[in-house]
């Protein structure tokens, strides 16, 4: 939050920050007063989960096309 507040304070337009990525988007909206802190955290968590699901779908599609994916155990 402090990093993004610093960027806004230094003149980086909010629209630019919103286009950078999920964290920048939702924290910027919070700092602009468009989301509460709780809304920001909830929407960010949902967006990250959705993004991860899209990534897995993309990788599985690559596997179906014949690309070899080396999965790593967490």
N, C-alpha and C positions, 0 to 999 in steps of 0.2 A: 504494500500500500504506500509506504514511504517513497519507494523508488518511482512509482507512477505519479505520485503527488509532486515529486521533484521534477519530473519531466514536464508535467503540466505547468508548474511554476516557471520553468525555464523557457516556456513558449511553444512546446510541442503541441500541435492542435489535437484536441480530443478525438477528432475523426481519424487522425493518423494512428493514434494509440489503439483505437477500437479495431482498426484493420490489422494490427500486428499479430494477434493471437487471442486465444480464449481468456487467459488470465488478464491480459491487458484490457480486453473488451469489458469484462465484467467488473473489474476493479475501477476502471474509468467511469463506468456507469454509476457505480457506488459513490465515487468521489464527486460526481456531478449532481448527486442527490436523486438520481432516477431509480435507484434501488436501495433498499435498506441493507445493512450488513448481512442479516440472515438471508435475504433474498439473493444477494450476491453469492454467498457461499453455496446455497442450494442450487442455483442456476448454473454456477460454475461446475459443481460436482456432476450434475446431469449432463452438461455439455462435454465434459471430459470423458464420461462413460460412453456417450454416444459416439464420440470421435474414436475411442478405442475399439468399439464394435465395428465401425466402418473400416478401420485399419485391418482388423482381423478378417473381415469379408474380402478386402482387397488382396491380402496375402493368400487366403484360401483359393481365390480365383487364379492367382499366379500358379499355385500348386496344381490346380486342375488343368492349366495350360501347359504343364510340363516343367515349370521352373522348380528347382530343388530348393526347399527352404530348410535351413538348419535351425530348428527350434531349440531354445535354451530353457532348461528347467530353472524355475525361480526358487 
